């Protein structure tokens, strides 16, 4: 089964301080573990990069790390 992860899930899964991190991160783990195949739209990747580099986290994510 393929599951499309959108930007909101990806941001929450990747940013530990995000309020929904605990709910979103397991989806990445399960997909990486082979439970299902996850896919991401190209537009979502561009949006994810933008959000991660603008997210008000401390320390800030620099573009090289977000990439």
PDB file of N, CA, C, O and CB in Angstrom:
ATOM      1  N   UNK A   1       0.842  -1.159   0.000  1.00  0.00           N
ATOM      2  CA  UNK A   1       0.000   0.000   0.000  1.00  0.00           C
ATOM      3  C   UNK A   1       0.898   1.236   0.000  1.00  0.00           C
ATOM      4  O   UNK A   1       1.914   1.267   0.694  1.00  0.00           O
ATOM      5  CB  UNK A   1      -0.963  -0.010   1.212  1.00  0.00           C
ATOM      6  N   UNK A   2       0.524   2.251  -0.777  1.00  0.00           N
ATOM      7  CA  UNK A   2       1.236   3.526  -0.796  1.00  0.00           C
ATOM      8  C   UNK A   2       0.428   4.567  -0.036  1.00  0.00           C
ATOM      9  O   UNK A   2      -0.795   4.642  -0.158  1.00  0.00           O
ATOM     10  CB  UNK A   2       1.501   3.995  -2.251  1.00  0.00           C
ATOM     11  N   UNK A   3       1.137   5.365   0.750  1.00  0.00           N
ATOM     12  CA  UNK A   3       0.490   6.437   1.504  1.00  0.00           C
ATOM     13  C   UNK A   3       1.192   7.744   1.159  1.00  0.00           C
ATOM     14  O   UNK A   3       2.414   7.850   1.258  1.00  0.00           O
ATOM     15  CB  UNK A   3       0.533   6.162   3.051  1.00  0.00           C
ATOM     16  N   UNK A   4       0.404   8.735   0.753  1.00  0.00           N
ATOM     17  CA  UNK A   4       0.925  10.052   0.414  1.00  0.00           C
ATOM     18  C   UNK A   4       0.982  10.893   1.682  1.00  0.00           C
ATOM     19  O   UNK A   4      -0.039  11.142   2.323  1.00  0.00           O
ATOM     20  CB  UNK A   4       0.051  10.741  -0.676  1.00  0.00           C
ATOM     21  N   UNK A   5       2.179  11.325   2.035  1.00  0.00           N
ATOM     22  CA  UNK A   5       2.343  12.188   3.201  1.00  0.00           C
ATOM     23  C   UNK A   5       2.407  13.631   2.723  1.00  0.00           C
ATOM     24  O   UNK A   5       3.208  13.963   1.849  1.00  0.00           O
ATOM     25  CB  UNK A   5       3.623  11.810   4.017  1.00  0.00           C
ATOM     26  N   UNK A   6       1.572  14.480   3.288  1.00  0.00           N
ATOM     27  CA  UNK A   6       1.588  15.877   2.875  1.00  0.00           C
ATOM     28  C   UNK A   6       2.499  16.696   3.786  1.00  0.00           C
ATOM     29  O   UNK A   6       3.074  16.181   4.745  1.00  0.00           O
ATOM     30  CB  UNK A   6       0.165  16.456   2.882  1.00  0.00           C
ATOM     31  N   UNK A   7       2.613  17.960   3.468  1.00  0.00           N
ATOM     32  CA  UNK A   7       3.537  18.842   4.185  1.00  0.00           C
ATOM     33  C   UNK A   7       3.230  18.909   5.676  1.00  0.00           C
ATOM     34  O   UNK A   7       4.150  18.931   6.493  1.00  0.00           O
ATOM     35  CB  UNK A   7       3.490  20.237   3.592  1.00  0.00           C
ATOM     36  N   UNK A   8       1.969  18.941   6.038  1.00  0.00           N
ATOM     37  CA  UNK A   8       1.630  19.079   7.457  1.00  0.00           C
ATOM     38  C   UNK A   8       2.131  17.889   8.270  1.00  0.00           C
ATOM     39  O   UNK A   8       2.594  18.066   9.397  1.00  0.00           O
ATOM     40  CB  UNK A   8       0.117  19.225   7.629  1.00  0.00           C
ATOM     41  N   UNK A   9       2.048  16.700   7.723  1.00  0.00           N
ATOM     42  CA  UNK A   9       2.549  15.503   8.419  1.00  0.00           C
ATOM     43  C   UNK A   9       4.071  15.515   8.454  1.00  0.00           C
ATOM     44  O   UNK A   9       4.673  15.205   9.483  1.00  0.00           O
ATOM     45  CB  UNK A   9       2.041  14.209   7.730  1.00  0.00           C
ATOM     46  N   UNK A  10       4.690  15.868   7.347  1.00  0.00           N
ATOM     47  CA  UNK A  10       6.154  15.859   7.286  1.00  0.00           C
ATOM     48  C   UNK A  10       6.772  16.874   8.234  1.00  0.00           C
ATOM     49  O   UNK A  10       7.756  16.571   8.909  1.00  0.00           O
ATOM     50  CB  UNK A  10       6.620  16.135   5.869  1.00  0.00           C
ATOM     51  N   UNK A  11       6.210  18.070   8.292  1.00  0.00           N
ATOM     52  CA  UNK A  11       6.741  19.088   9.213  1.00  0.00           C
ATOM     53  C   UNK A  11       6.594  18.604  10.654  1.00  0.00           C
ATOM     54  O   UNK A  11       7.548  18.664  11.429  1.00  0.00           O
ATOM     55  CB  UNK A  11       6.009  20.452   9.020  1.00  0.00           C
ATOM     56  N   UNK A  12       5.425  18.133  11.007  1.00  0.00           N
ATOM     57  CA  UNK A  12       5.209  17.662  12.370  1.00  0.00           C
ATOM     58  C   UNK A  12       6.122  16.487  12.709  1.00  0.00           C
ATOM     59  O   UNK A  12       6.598  16.383  13.839  1.00  0.00           O
ATOM     60  CB  UNK A  12       3.752  17.261  12.563  1.00  0.00           C
ATOM     61  N   UNK A  13       6.368  15.614  11.756  1.00  0.00           N
ATOM     62  CA  UNK A  13       7.222  14.449  12.005  1.00  0.00           C
ATOM     63  C   UNK A  13       8.691  14.825  12.165  1.00  0.00           C
ATOM     64  O   UNK A  13       9.426  14.153  12.889  1.00  0.00           O
ATOM     65  CB  UNK A  13       7.075  13.450  10.876  1.00  0.00           C
ATOM     66  N   UNK A  14       9.119  15.877  11.507  1.00  0.00           N
ATOM     67  CA  UNK A  14      10.536  16.237  11.503  1.00  0.00           C
ATOM     68  C   UNK A  14      10.935  17.247  12.562  1.00  0.00           C
ATOM     69  O   UNK A  14      12.117  17.357  12.890  1.00  0.00           O
ATOM     70  CB  UNK A  14      10.901  16.772  10.177  1.00  0.00           C
ATOM     71  N   UNK A  15       9.990  17.978  13.099  1.00  0.00           N
ATOM     72  CA  UNK A  15      10.285  19.016  14.090  1.00  0.00           C
ATOM     73  C   UNK A  15       9.821  18.518  15.455  1.00  0.00           C
ATOM     74  O   UNK A  15       8.622  18.455  15.726  1.00  0.00           O
ATOM     75  CB  UNK A  15       9.589  20.378  13.719  1.00  0.00           C
ATOM     76  N   UNK A  16      10.771  18.168  16.308  1.00  0.00           N
ATOM     77  CA  UNK A  16      10.441  17.582  17.607  1.00  0.00           C
ATOM     78  C   UNK A  16       9.597  18.503  18.482  1.00  0.00           C
ATOM     79  O   UNK A  16       8.796  18.023  19.285  1.00  0.00           O
ATOM     80  CB  UNK A  16      11.705  17.222  18.336  1.00  0.00           C
ATOM     81  N   UNK A  17       9.763  19.811  18.341  1.00  0.00           N
ATOM     82  CA  UNK A  17       8.997  20.743  19.175  1.00  0.00           C
ATOM     83  C   UNK A  17       7.584  20.983  18.646  1.00  0.00           C
ATOM     84  O   UNK A  17       6.796  21.676  19.289  1.00  0.00           O
ATOM     85  CB  UNK A  17       9.730  22.066  19.276  1.00  0.00           C
ATOM     86  N   UNK A  18       7.261  20.429  17.499  1.00  0.00           N
ATOM     87  CA  UNK A  18       5.923  20.616  16.922  1.00  0.00           C
ATOM     88  C   UNK A  18       4.889  19.909  17.809  1.00  0.00           C
ATOM     89  O   UNK A  18       5.142  18.801  18.281  1.00  0.00           O
ATOM     90  CB  UNK A  18       5.864  20.065  15.452  1.00  0.00           C
ATOM     91  N   UNK A  19       3.731  20.536  18.041  1.00  0.00           N
ATOM     92  CA  UNK A  19       2.723  19.932  18.922  1.00  0.00           C
ATOM     93  C   UNK A  19       2.206  18.566  18.453  1.00  0.00           C
ATOM     94  O   UNK A  19       1.739  17.778  19.274  1.00  0.00           O
ATOM     95  CB  UNK A  19       1.565  20.869  19.056  1.00  0.00           C
ATOM     96  N   UNK A  20       2.281  18.276  17.161  1.00  0.00           N
ATOM     97  CA  UNK A  20       1.773  17.005  16.638  1.00  0.00           C
ATOM     98  C   UNK A  20       2.896  16.010  16.322  1.00  0.00           C
ATOM     99  O   UNK A  20       2.661  15.004  15.653  1.00  0.00           O
ATOM    100  CB  UNK A  20       0.947  17.257  15.387  1.00  0.00           C
ATOM    101  N   UNK A  21       4.097  16.287  16.794  1.00  0.00           N
ATOM    102  CA  UNK A  21       5.243  15.422  16.494  1.00  0.00           C
ATOM    103  C   UNK A  21       5.011  13.968  16.918  1.00  0.00           C
ATOM    104  O   UNK A  21       5.299  13.041  16.160  1.00  0.00           O
ATOM    105  CB  UNK A  21       6.487  15.958  17.183  1.00  0.00           C
ATOM    106  N   UNK A  22       4.502  13.782  18.102  1.00  0.00           N
ATOM    107  CA  UNK A  22       4.293  12.413  18.623  1.00  0.00           C
ATOM    108  C   UNK A  22       3.302  11.616  17.781  1.00  0.00           C
ATOM    109  O   UNK A  22       3.385  10.388  17.737  1.00  0.00           O
ATOM    110  CB  UNK A  22       3.797  12.470  20.068  1.00  0.00           C
ATOM    111  N   UNK A  23       2.383  12.276  17.127  1.00  0.00           N
ATOM    112  CA  UNK A  23       1.406  11.572  16.279  1.00  0.00           C
ATOM    113  C   UNK A  23       1.920  11.369  14.863  1.00  0.00           C
ATOM    114  O   UNK A  23       1.565  10.386  14.214  1.00  0.00           O
ATOM    115  CB  UNK A  23       0.093  12.342  16.237  1.00  0.00           C
ATOM    116  N   UNK A  24       2.757  12.290  14.371  1.00  0.00           N
ATOM    117  CA  UNK A  24       3.205  12.230  12.973  1.00  0.00           C
ATOM    118  C   UNK A  24       4.466  11.391  12.778  1.00  0.00           C
ATOM    119  O   UNK A  24       4.586  10.686  11.777  1.00  0.00           O
ATOM    120  CB  UNK A  24       3.453  13.624  12.459  1.00  0.00           C
ATOM    121  N   UNK A  25       5.388  11.457  13.704  1.00  0.00           N
ATOM    122  CA  UNK A  25       6.681  10.770  13.541  1.00  0.00           C
ATOM    123  C   UNK A  25       6.538   9.262  13.347  1.00  0.00           C
ATOM    124  O   UNK A  25       7.270   8.702  12.531  1.00  0.00           O
ATOM    125  CB  UNK A  25       7.559  11.035  14.747  1.00  0.00           C
ATOM    126  N   UNK A  26       5.648   8.582  14.040  1.00  0.00           N
ATOM    127  CA  UNK A  26       5.508   7.137  13.814  1.00  0.00           C
ATOM    128  C   UNK A  26       5.170   6.772  12.363  1.00  0.00           C
ATOM    129  O   UNK A  26       5.528   5.687  11.904  1.00  0.00           O
ATOM    130  CB  UNK A  26       4.438   6.588  14.725  1.00  0.00           C
ATOM    131  N   UNK A  27       4.491   7.658  11.643  1.00  0.00           N
ATOM    132  CA  UNK A  27       4.181   7.366  10.244  1.00  0.00           C
ATOM    133  C   UNK A  27       5.457   7.273   9.410  1.00  0.00           C
ATOM    134  O   UNK A  27       5.565   6.416   8.533  1.00  0.00           O
ATOM    135  CB  UNK A  27       3.249   8.441   9.667  1.00  0.00           C
ATOM    136  N   UNK A  28       6.422   8.151   9.682  1.00  0.00           N
ATOM    137  CA  UNK A  28       7.709   8.045   8.977  1.00  0.00           C
ATOM    138  C   UNK A  28       8.430   6.763   9.382  1.00  0.00           C
ATOM    139  O   UNK A  28       8.974   6.059   8.532  1.00  0.00           O
ATOM    140  CB  UNK A  28       8.601   9.278   9.273  1.00  0.00           C
ATOM    141  N   UNK A  29       8.436   6.467  10.652  1.00  0.00           N
ATOM    142  CA  UNK A  29       9.095   5.245  11.133  1.00  0.00           C
ATOM    143  C   UNK A  29       8.482   3.991  10.518  1.00  0.00           C
ATOM    144  O   UNK A  29       9.203   3.090  10.090  1.00  0.00           O
ATOM    145  CB  UNK A  29       9.013   5.165  12.657  1.00  0.00           C
ATOM    146  N   UNK A  30       7.171   3.933  10.475  1.00  0.00           N
ATOM    147  CA  UNK A  30       6.500   2.747   9.926  1.00  0.00           C
ATOM    148  C   UNK A  30       6.797   2.603   8.434  1.00  0.00           C
ATOM    149  O   UNK A  30       7.014   1.493   7.946  1.00  0.00           O
ATOM    150  CB  UNK A  30       4.972   2.830  10.159  1.00  0.00           C
ATOM    151  N   UNK A  31       6.807   3.708   7.720  1.00  0.00           N
ATOM    152  CA  UNK A  31       7.126   3.653   6.290  1.00  0.00           C
ATOM    153  C   UNK A  31       8.569   3.256   6.053  1.00  0.00           C
ATOM    154  O   UNK A  31       8.859   2.445   5.174  1.00  0.00           O
ATOM    155  CB  UNK A  31       6.850   4.995   5.632  1.00  0.00           C
ATOM    156  N   UNK A  32       9.474   3.826   6.836  1.00  0.00           N
ATOM    157  CA  UNK A  32      10.892   3.461   6.696  1.00  0.00           C
ATOM    158  C   UNK A  32      11.133   2.014   7.100  1.00  0.00           C
ATOM    159  O   UNK A  32      12.065   1.377   6.610  1.00  0.00           O
ATOM    160  CB  UNK A  32      11.772   4.388   7.542  1.00  0.00           C
ATOM    161  N   UNK A  33      10.303   1.498   7.982  1.00  0.00           N
ATOM    162  CA  UNK A  33      10.426   0.116   8.422  1.00  0.00           C
ATOM    163  C   UNK A  33       9.828  -0.887   7.452  1.00  0.00           C
ATOM    164  O   UNK A  33       9.923  -2.095   7.673  1.00  0.00           O
ATOM    165  CB  UNK A  33       9.780  -0.042   9.750  1.00  0.00           C
ATOM    166  N   UNK A  34       9.213  -0.403   6.378  1.00  0.00           N
ATOM    167  CA  UNK A  34       8.682  -1.290   5.364  1.00  0.00           C
ATOM    168  C   UNK A  34       7.237  -1.725   5.567  1.00  0.00           C
ATOM    169  O   UNK A  34       6.735  -2.575   4.831  1.00  0.00           O
ATOM    170  CB  UNK A  34       9.524  -2.477   5.291  1.00  0.00           C
ATOM    171  N   UNK A  35       6.567  -1.151   6.558  1.00  0.00           N
ATOM    172  CA  UNK A  35       5.171  -1.513   6.802  1.00  0.00           C
ATOM    173  C   UNK A  35       4.283  -1.081   5.630  1.00  0.00           C
ATOM    174  O   UNK A  35       3.296  -1.743   5.307  1.00  0.00           O
ATOM    175  CB  UNK A  35       4.672  -0.873   8.114  1.00  0.00           C
ATOM    176  N   UNK A  36       4.646   0.027   5.006  1.00  0.00           N
ATOM    177  CA  UNK A  36       3.975   0.501   3.803  1.00  0.00           C
ATOM    178  C   UNK A  36       4.958   1.388   3.052  1.00  0.00           C
ATOM    179  O   UNK A  36       6.014   1.740   3.579  1.00  0.00           O
ATOM    180  CB  UNK A  36       2.646   1.274   4.144  1.00  0.00           C
ATOM    181  N   UNK A  37       4.615   1.743   1.840  1.00  0.00           N
ATOM    182  CA  UNK A  37       5.454   2.640   1.045  1.00  0.00           C
ATOM    183  C   UNK A  37       4.855   4.038   1.138  1.00  0.00           C
ATOM    184  O   UNK A  37       3.667   4.228   0.877  1.00  0.00           O
ATOM    185  CB  UNK A  37       5.559   2.162  -0.454  1.00  0.00           C
ATOM    186  N   UNK A  38       5.681   5.017   1.510  1.00  0.00           N
ATOM    187  CA  UNK A  38       5.168   6.373   1.550  1.00  0.00           C
ATOM    188  C   UNK A  38       5.760   7.176   0.415  1.00  0.00           C
ATOM    189  O   UNK A  38       6.914   7.001   0.026  1.00  0.00           O
ATOM    190  CB  UNK A  38       5.473   7.035   2.894  1.00  0.00           C
ATOM    191  N   UNK A  39       4.929   8.063  -0.103  1.00  0.00           N
ATOM    192  CA  UNK A  39       5.328   8.907  -1.222  1.00  0.00           C
ATOM    193  C   UNK A  39       5.043  10.360  -0.859  1.00  0.00           C
ATOM    194  O   UNK A  39       4.214  10.658   0.001  1.00  0.00           O
ATOM    195  CB  UNK A  39       4.583   8.500  -2.532  1.00  0.00           C
ATOM    196  N   UNK A  40       5.758  11.256  -1.543  1.00  0.00           N
ATOM    197  CA  UNK A  40       5.610  12.686  -1.310  1.00  0.00           C
ATOM    198  C   UNK A  40       5.534  13.376  -2.666  1.00  0.00           C
ATOM    199  O   UNK A  40       6.343  13.099  -3.551  1.00  0.00           O
ATOM    200  CB  UNK A  40       6.790  13.253  -0.448  1.00  0.00           C
ATOM    201  N   UNK A  41       4.579  14.259  -2.829  1.00  0.00           N
ATOM    202  CA  UNK A  41       4.463  15.027  -4.065  1.00  0.00           C
ATOM    203  C   UNK A  41       5.608  16.032  -4.160  1.00  0.00           C
ATOM    204  O   UNK A  41       6.081  16.537  -3.142  1.00  0.00           O
ATOM    205  CB  UNK A  41       3.096  15.751  -4.136  1.00  0.00           C
ATOM    206  N   UNK A  42       6.046  16.318  -5.369  1.00  0.00           N
ATOM    207  CA  UNK A  42       7.138  17.274  -5.582  1.00  0.00           C
ATOM    208  C   UNK A  42       6.797  18.635  -4.974  1.00  0.00           C
ATOM    209  O   UNK A  42       7.658  19.280  -4.375  1.00  0.00           O
ATOM    210  CB  UNK A  42       7.435  17.426  -7.087  1.00  0.00           C
ATOM    211  N   UNK A  43       5.566  19.066  -5.123  1.00  0.00           N
ATOM    212  CA  UNK A  43       5.158  20.346  -4.553  1.00  0.00           C
ATOM    213  C   UNK A  43       5.291  20.324  -3.030  1.00  0.00           C
ATOM    214  O   UNK A  43       5.678  21.324  -2.425  1.00  0.00           O
ATOM    215  CB  UNK A  43       3.710  20.679  -4.959  1.00  0.00           C
ATOM    216  N   UNK A  44       4.977  19.203  -2.421  1.00  0.00           N
ATOM    217  CA  UNK A  44       5.096  19.079  -0.965  1.00  0.00           C
ATOM    218  C   UNK A  44       6.544  19.191  -0.514  1.00  0.00           C
ATOM    219  O   UNK A  44       6.818  19.740   0.553  1.00  0.00           O
ATOM    220  CB  UNK A  44       4.509  17.751  -0.495  1.00  0.00           C
ATOM    221  N   UNK A  45       7.475  18.679  -1.313  1.00  0.00           N
ATOM    222  CA  UNK A  45       8.893  18.805  -0.961  1.00  0.00           C
ATOM    223  C   UNK A  45       9.338  20.266  -0.973  1.00  0.00           C
ATOM    224  O   UNK A  45      10.063  20.705  -0.080  1.00  0.00           O
ATOM    225  CB  UNK A  45       9.758  17.987  -1.930  1.00  0.00           C
ATOM    226  N   UNK A  46       8.902  21.014  -1.984  1.00  0.00           N
ATOM    227  CA  UNK A  46       9.247  22.435  -2.039  1.00  0.00           C
ATOM    228  C   UNK A  46       8.619  23.184  -0.878  1.00  0.00           C
ATOM    229  O   UNK A  46       9.259  24.034  -0.259  1.00  0.00           O
ATOM    230  CB  UNK A  46       8.797  23.051  -3.369  1.00  0.00           C
ATOM    231  N   UNK A  47       7.378  22.871  -0.587  1.00  0.00           N
ATOM    232  CA  UNK A  47       6.681  23.504   0.529  1.00  0.00           C
ATOM    233  C   UNK A  47       7.341  23.136   1.861  1.00  0.00           C
ATOM    234  O   UNK A  47       7.478  23.987   2.739  1.00  0.00           O
ATOM    235  CB  UNK A  47       5.197  23.092   0.536  1.00  0.00           C
ATOM    236  N   UNK A  48       7.744  21.890   2.013  1.00  0.00           N
ATOM    237  CA  UNK A  48       8.417  21.428   3.226  1.00  0.00           C
ATOM    238  C   UNK A  48       9.714  22.196   3.452  1.00  0.00           C
ATOM    239  O   UNK A  48       9.995  22.634   4.568  1.00  0.00           O
ATOM    240  CB  UNK A  48       8.702  19.922   3.142  1.00  0.00           C
ATOM    241  N   UNK A  49      10.495  22.357   2.401  1.00  0.00           N
ATOM    242  CA  UNK A  49      11.755  23.109   2.500  1.00  0.00           C
ATOM    243  C   UNK A  49      11.469  24.538   2.958  1.00  0.00           C
ATOM    244  O   UNK A  49      12.151  25.059   3.840  1.00  0.00           O
ATOM    245  CB  UNK A  49      12.505  23.117   1.133  1.00  0.00           C
ATOM    246  N   UNK A  50      10.478  25.158   2.369  1.00  0.00           N
ATOM    247  CA  UNK A  50      10.131  26.533   2.750  1.00  0.00           C
ATOM    248  C   UNK A  50       9.719  26.607   4.220  1.00  0.00           C
ATOM    249  O   UNK A  50      10.183  27.478   4.955  1.00  0.00           O
ATOM    250  CB  UNK A  50       8.995  27.069   1.857  1.00  0.00           C
ATOM    251  N   UNK A  51       8.860  25.705   4.639  1.00  0.00           N
ATOM    252  CA  UNK A  51       8.371  25.728   6.021  1.00  0.00           C
ATOM    253  C   UNK A  51       9.508  25.452   7.004  1.00  0.00           C
ATOM    254  O   UNK A  51       9.621  26.132   8.024  1.00  0.00           O
ATOM    255  CB  UNK A  51       7.242  24.694   6.211  1.00  0.00           C
ATOM    256  N   UNK A  52      10.347  24.465   6.708  1.00  0.00           N
ATOM    257  CA  UNK A  52      11.433  24.129   7.636  1.00  0.00           C
ATOM    258  C   UNK A  52      12.429  25.276   7.792  1.00  0.00           C
ATOM    259  O   UNK A  52      12.951  25.487   8.887  1.00  0.00           O
ATOM    260  CB  UNK A  52      12.163  22.879   7.159  1.00  0.00           C
ATOM    261  N   UNK A  53      12.699  26.012   6.732  1.00  0.00           N
ATOM    262  CA  UNK A  53      13.658  27.113   6.836  1.00  0.00           C
ATOM    263  C   UNK A  53      13.041  28.366   7.450  1.00  0.00           C
ATOM    264  O   UNK A  53      13.768  29.267   7.867  1.00  0.00           O
ATOM    265  CB  UNK A  53      14.219  27.442   5.466  1.00  0.00           C
ATOM    266  N   UNK A  54      11.715  28.438   7.512  1.00  0.00           N
ATOM    267  CA  UNK A  54      11.043  29.594   8.108  1.00  0.00           C
ATOM    268  C   UNK A  54      10.447  29.272   9.476  1.00  0.00           C
ATOM    269  O   UNK A  54       9.977  30.178  10.164  1.00  0.00           O
ATOM    270  CB  UNK A  54       9.950  30.098   7.179  1.00  0.00           C
ATOM    271  N   UNK A  55      10.455  28.001   9.887  1.00  0.00           N
ATOM    272  CA  UNK A  55       9.829  27.576  11.138  1.00  0.00           C
ATOM    273  C   UNK A  55      10.496  28.271  12.323  1.00  0.00           C
ATOM    274  O   UNK A  55      11.724  28.313  12.396  1.00  0.00           O
ATOM    275  CB  UNK A  55       9.913  26.041  11.296  1.00  0.00           C
ATOM    276  N   UNK A  56       9.710  28.814  13.249  1.00  0.00           N
ATOM    277  CA  UNK A  56      10.293  29.552  14.377  1.00  0.00           C
ATOM    278  C   UNK A  56      10.854  28.644  15.471  1.00  0.00           C
ATOM    279  O   UNK A  56      10.463  28.752  16.633  1.00  0.00           O
ATOM    280  CB  UNK A  56       9.252  30.466  14.977  1.00  0.00           C
ATOM    281  N   UNK A  57      11.747  27.772  15.107  1.00  0.00           N
ATOM    282  CA  UNK A  57      12.371  26.873  16.085  1.00  0.00           C
ATOM    283  C   UNK A  57      13.731  27.439  16.489  1.00  0.00           C
ATOM    284  O   UNK A  57      14.337  28.220  15.755  1.00  0.00           O
ATOM    285  CB  UNK A  57      12.525  25.429  15.504  1.00  0.00           C
ATOM    286  N   UNK A  58      14.179  27.046  17.624  1.00  0.00           N
ATOM    287  CA  UNK A  58      15.522  27.436  18.089  1.00  0.00           C
ATOM    288  C   UNK A  58      16.321  26.178  18.333  1.00  0.00           C
ATOM    289  O   UNK A  58      15.841  25.317  19.070  1.00  0.00           O
ATOM    290  CB  UNK A  58      15.458  28.312  19.387  1.00  0.00           C
ATOM    291  N   UNK A  59      17.473  26.011  17.785  1.00  0.00           N
ATOM    292  CA  UNK A  59      18.080  26.892  16.785  1.00  0.00           C
ATOM    293  C   UNK A  59      17.360  26.775  15.449  1.00  0.00           C
ATOM    294  O   UNK A  59      16.727  25.758  15.165  1.00  0.00           O
ATOM    295  CB  UNK A  59      19.567  26.564  16.610  1.00  0.00           C
ATOM    296  N   UNK A  60      17.456  27.802  14.643  1.00  0.00           N
ATOM    297  CA  UNK A  60      16.796  27.800  13.328  1.00  0.00           C
ATOM    298  C   UNK A  60      17.426  26.770  12.426  1.00  0.00           C
ATOM    299  O   UNK A  60      18.626  26.509  12.505  1.00  0.00           O
ATOM    300  CB  UNK A  60      16.869  29.187  12.672  1.00  0.00           C
ATOM    301  N   UNK A  61      16.618  26.187  11.573  1.00  0.00           N
ATOM    302  CA  UNK A  61      17.124  25.245  10.577  1.00  0.00           C
ATOM    303  C   UNK A  61      17.701  26.042   9.417  1.00  0.00           C
ATOM    304  O   UNK A  61      16.995  26.826   8.782  1.00  0.00           O
ATOM    305  CB  UNK A  61      16.000  24.272  10.086  1.00  0.00           C
ATOM    306  N   UNK A  62      18.957  25.844   9.148  1.00  0.00           N
ATOM    307  CA  UNK A  62      19.582  26.508   8.008  1.00  0.00           C
ATOM    308  C   UNK A  62      19.228  25.728   6.738  1.00  0.00           C
ATOM    309  O   UNK A  62      18.939  24.533   6.808  1.00  0.00           O
ATOM    310  CB  UNK A  62      21.138  26.608   8.194  1.00  0.00           C
ATOM    311  N   UNK A  63      19.248  26.386   5.589  1.00  0.00           N
ATOM    312  CA  UNK A  63      18.857  25.718   4.342  1.00  0.00           C
ATOM    313  C   UNK A  63      19.590  24.414   4.066  1.00  0.00           C
ATOM    314  O   UNK A  63      18.975  23.467   3.573  1.00  0.00           O
ATOM    315  CB  UNK A  63      19.081  26.640   3.200  1.00  0.00           C
ATOM    316  N   UNK A  64      20.875  24.332   4.365  1.00  0.00           N
ATOM    317  CA  UNK A  64      21.629  23.106   4.116  1.00  0.00           C
ATOM    318  C   UNK A  64      21.107  21.917   4.917  1.00  0.00           C
ATOM    319  O   UNK A  64      21.073  20.795   4.412  1.00  0.00           O
ATOM    320  CB  UNK A  64      23.084  23.329   4.436  1.00  0.00           C
ATOM    321  N   UNK A  65      20.709  22.152   6.140  1.00  0.00           N
ATOM    322  CA  UNK A  65      20.152  21.095   6.986  1.00  0.00           C
ATOM    323  C   UNK A  65      18.756  20.722   6.508  1.00  0.00           C
ATOM    324  O   UNK A  65      18.415  19.540   6.460  1.00  0.00           O
ATOM    325  CB  UNK A  65      20.114  21.540   8.463  1.00  0.00           C
ATOM    326  N   UNK A  66      17.948  21.709   6.156  1.00  0.00           N
ATOM    327  CA  UNK A  66      16.585  21.447   5.677  1.00  0.00           C
ATOM    328  C   UNK A  66      16.624  20.636   4.388  1.00  0.00           C
ATOM    329  O   UNK A  66      15.774  19.774   4.168  1.00  0.00           O
ATOM    330  CB  UNK A  66      15.820  22.771   5.453  1.00  0.00           C
ATOM    331  N   UNK A  67      17.607  20.909   3.537  1.00  0.00           N
ATOM    332  CA  UNK A  67      17.713  20.153   2.299  1.00  0.00           C
ATOM    333  C   UNK A  67      17.999  18.722   2.572  1.00  0.00           C
ATOM    334  O   UNK A  67      18.122  17.929   1.639  1.00  0.00           O
ATOM    335  CB  UNK A  67      18.770  20.720   1.410  1.00  0.00           C
TER     336      UNK A  67
END
